[in-house]
Amino acid sequence: MTRIEDLSQSDLWDATAAAEYDTPGEGMFAPEVLGPTVERLAALADGGPALEFAIGTGRVAVPLARRVPVTGIEFSEPMVAQLRTKVGEAEIPVVLGDMATAQAGPGEYGLVYLVFNTIANLLTQDEQVACFANAARHLRPGGAFVIELWVPTLRSLPPGAPAMVWQAREDYIGLDTYDVLNQRVVSHHFRFGDGREATLGRTPHRYIWPSELDLMARLAGFELESRHADFAGTEFTAESPSHVSVYRLPA
């Protein structure tokens, strides 16, 4: 049996995942989520241009591109194909490649950003450190690197238990299994239809503590400028389930 952790990113983010990714008006596409995200990134871009690592289907890039020029880096060709149903290459250019190594005009950008936990798709610490270095490589002096990332919920994991249910609805159950020795988590998404109909989707991640993220930033020459619980600027506390961290290169 092939473990989910051993599948390539191409296997994970295939045509099926791309076709099912968008949920217009709901979840991460809800106006109350997407609106503050775009507003904050537009302010940080300060006229642009901006570069999105793991641009996906353009959830953030498409509305942001109405405010500032946006370029993307994306590993999954099917995700880019889905993006192309919304905007053309001239409006949002995309470089196919890994966000830890791919190049899209080094030194040109005032803002590089990574949203909705995507840095955790890099499954080793070395790859995550390389992602910071790649962001620094693309930024002008004084440029900002923004990361939106969830906080590991190990405090909620029962002693000796490897799994935790983090959402349960009539039509959906979200469950995470943890490998605390290797700082890995696999998210399981159970979706239920009529009767006995059900589907399962799984994605592996390497979780990162905020302090570890800050050290990765320092290695790449960044300083932490701010950290909030969300893009709306809510105070970050010990109870916050996620954070938006803004790192800045020296001017």
Secondary structure, 3 states (H helix, E strand, C coil): CCCHHHCCHHHHCCHHHHHHHCCCCCHHHCHHHHHHHHHHHHHHHCCCCEEEECCCCCCCHHHHCCCCCEEEEECCHHHHHHHCCCCCCCCCCEEECCCCCCCCCCCCEEEEEECCCHHHHCCCHHHHHHHHHHHHHHEEEEEEEEEEEECCCHHHCCCCCCEEEEEECCCEEEEEEEECCCCEEEEEEEEECCCCCEEEEEEEEECCCHHHHHHHHHHCCCEEEEEECCCCCCECCCCCCEEEEEEECCC
